[in-house]
Amino acid sequence: MQSQVIFKTEQNLKKAALKKAKKEGMSLKMVLNHCMKDYVDGKIHFYFSYQKEPEVEILEVTPDLQKKMDKIVDLLK
């Protein structure tokens, strides 16, 4: 039993892939099916990294807090 896959991609990428596949005597369907099979078989691996932006807490620097920070800086010297 076959199933249909529908997804959106950039127009230029699709055109370039179609052109290259045709030049190599294949259809884009063949290319995508081979890629999916190789992915499932573990022959192709994709690694994505997602870096969440750090949460930032804004502190009000009061004169008292500034004195404490200055003492810490002096201790670190």
ABEGO torsion letter per residue (X at the ends): XBBBBBBBBBAAAAAAAAAAAAAAGBBAAAAAAAAAAAAAAGABBBBBBBBBBBBBBBBBBBAAAAAAAAAAAAAAX
